Amino acid sequence: MTIEKLSFEQIENELKNLDGWTVKNEKLHKDFQFDDFNQAFGFMTRAAMHIEKMNHHPEWFNVYNKLSVELMTHDAGGITQNDISLAKILNSLV
């Protein structure tokens, strides 16, 4: 099954329903902030279970209570519905 890259218009439409997400460097991007490291790490741990089930791994960077996440599908060369789905899951875990 081939996963297709979304058009700019499709991405813009999806962003209306993705609180806090933007497009940065041709990737979906969101900065999360938590009260402390334990909350940030706990979020990453919960997210990891969903990420593994999807076999769709984000680029993420954590420093103390901050987590920066970028999503794109390398095989498709851009943002796909898989990225949108993972962004929705991550938002639901906060």
C-alpha positions in Angstrom: 0.0 0.0 0.0 1.4 3.4 -1.0 1.0 6.3 1.3 0.6 9.6 -0.6 1.9 13.0 0.4 -0.9 15.5 1.2 -1.3 18.6 -0.8 -0.8 22.0 0.7 -4.5 22.6 0.7 -5.2 19.2 2.4 -2.6 20.0 5.1 -4.1 23.5 5.7 -7.5 22.0 6.1 -6.3 19.4 8.6 -4.4 22.0 10.6 -7.8 23.6 11.5 -8.4 20.5 13.6 -4.9 20.1 15.1 -4.6 22.4 18.0 -1.1 23.8 18.3 0.4 22.2 15.2 2.0 24.1 12.4 4.1 23.3 9.3 7.8 24.0 9.8 10.5 22.9 7.4 7.9 20.9 5.5 7.0 18.9 8.6 4.1 19.0 11.1 5.6 20.7 14.2 4.4 21.2 17.7 6.1 22.3 20.9 4.7 20.7 24.1 5.4 22.0 27.6 4.8 20.1 30.8 5.1 21.0 34.5 8.3 19.0 34.9 10.5 16.3 33.4 8.4 13.4 34.8 5.3 14.7 33.0 7.2 15.1 29.7 8.8 11.7 30.0 5.5 10.1 30.9 3.9 11.6 27.9 6.7 10.3 25.7 6.3 6.8 27.2 2.5 6.8 26.6 3.1 8.1 23.1 5.7 5.4 22.4 3.1 2.7 22.7 0.9 4.3 20.0 3.9 5.1 17.8 5.1 1.5 17.8 1.6 0.2 16.9 1.6 2.6 14.0 5.2 1.9 13.1 5.4 5.6 12.4 8.2 7.3 14.4 8.4 11.0 15.1 11.4 13.2 15.2 11.4 14.6 18.8 13.6 16.4 21.1 13.2 16.7 24.9 14.8 19.1 27.3 13.5 18.9 30.9 9.8 19.9 30.6 9.8 20.7 26.9 9.2 18.4 23.9 9.5 19.4 20.3 7.9 17.0 17.8 8.1 16.9 14.0 6.2 14.6 11.8 6.6 13.6 8.2 6.6 10.4 6.2 10.0 9.9 4.6 8.8 7.3 2.2 6.2 9.7 0.8 8.5 12.8 0.9 6.3 14.9 3.0 3.2 15.0 5.3 0.7 12.2 4.9 -2.5 11.1 6.6 -0.3 9.0 8.9 1.3 12.2 10.3 -2.1 13.8 10.8 -3.3 10.7 12.6 -0.3 10.6 14.9 -0.6 14.3 15.6 -4.3 13.7 16.7 -3.2 10.9 19.0 -0.4 13.0 20.6 -2.9 15.8 21.2 -5.3 13.3 22.9 -2.6 12.2 25.3 -1.9 15.6 26.8 
